[in-house]
């Protein structure tokens, strides 16, 4: 399955936000609630609630961050 290159920014945003939401949600749930019998359900619910916010945010902010990194680095 090859995705056309013109969709690269959207694919980047989708993958990066999914990875970040998955990791951060697991960490926050583990710290605040611990690993109990409700961990997986709480983790999945957290991912489902936060990914729709993270995906457009990453997709819209990524170009600005790339420019900022270019400006800050030599």
Secondary structure per residue as TSV (DSSP state, phi and psi in degrees):
chain	resnum	aa	ss	phi	psi
A	1	X	-	360.0	110.0
A	2	X	-	-106.2	129.0
A	3	X	-	-97.6	132.1
A	4	X	-	-57.4	144.6
A	5	X	G	-59.2	-27.7
A	6	X	G	-63.8	-18.5
A	7	X	G	-93.8	5.4
A	8	X	H	-54.6	-44.2
A	9	X	H	-62.3	-35.1
A	10	X	H	-72.5	-42.6
A	11	X	H	-63.2	-42.2
A	12	X	H	-57.8	-49.8
A	13	X	H	-61.2	-41.2
A	14	X	H	-64.8	-48.0
A	15	X	H	-68.1	-47.0
A	16	X	H	-62.3	-45.0
A	17	X	H	-67.1	-37.7
A	18	X	H	-64.5	-43.7
A	19	X	H	-64.0	-46.7
A	20	X	H	-65.0	-44.6
A	21	X	H	-61.9	-42.4
A	22	X	H	-62.3	-47.7
A	23	X	H	-69.9	-47.2
A	24	X	H	-67.5	-40.3
A	25	X	H	-61.3	-44.8
A	26	X	H	-60.8	-43.6
A	27	X	H	-62.5	-48.3
A	28	X	H	-65.2	-43.5
A	29	X	H	-63.1	-42.6
A	30	X	H	-63.2	-41.2
A	31	X	H	-70.8	-43.1
A	32	X	H	-83.7	-32.4
A	33	X	H	-119.2	-14.3
A	34	X	-	78.7	178.5
A	35	X	S	-95.1	96.8
A	36	X	S	-124.6	-169.6
A	37	X	T	-67.8	-14.6
A	38	X	T	-100.1	2.6
A	39	X	H	-57.4	-51.4
A	40	X	H	-63.6	-43.0
A	41	X	H	-63.5	-43.5
A	42	X	H	-65.9	-38.8
A	43	X	H	-64.0	-47.8
A	44	X	H	-64.0	-40.4
A	45	X	H	-63.7	-41.8
A	46	X	H	-63.2	-43.5
A	47	X	H	-62.3	-44.0
A	48	X	H	-64.7	-32.3
A	49	X	H	-81.6	-33.0
A	50	X	H	-93.9	-26.7
A	51	X	H	-62.3	-39.3
A	52	X	H	-62.4	-20.3
A	53	X	H	-87.7	-42.0
A	54	X	H	-67.1	-40.5
A	55	X	H	-60.8	-54.6
A	56	X	H	-66.4	-31.7
A	57	X	H	-63.5	-49.7
A	58	X	H	-62.2	-43.2
A	59	X	H	-63.7	-39.6
A	60	X	H	-80.4	-32.1
A	61	X	H	-87.7	-24.7
A	62	X	H	-54.3	-45.7
A	63	X	H	-61.7	-38.6
A	64	X	H	-65.2	-42.0
A	65	X	H	-65.8	-39.7
A	66	X	H	-60.5	-42.6
A	67	X	H	-64.8	-41.7
A	68	X	H	-62.5	-43.5
A	69	X	H	-63.2	-41.4
A	70	X	H	-60.8	-37.2
A	71	X	H	-72.4	-35.8
A	72	X	H	-81.7	-23.3
A	73	X	-	-104.0	159.6
A	74	X	-	-94.0	360.0
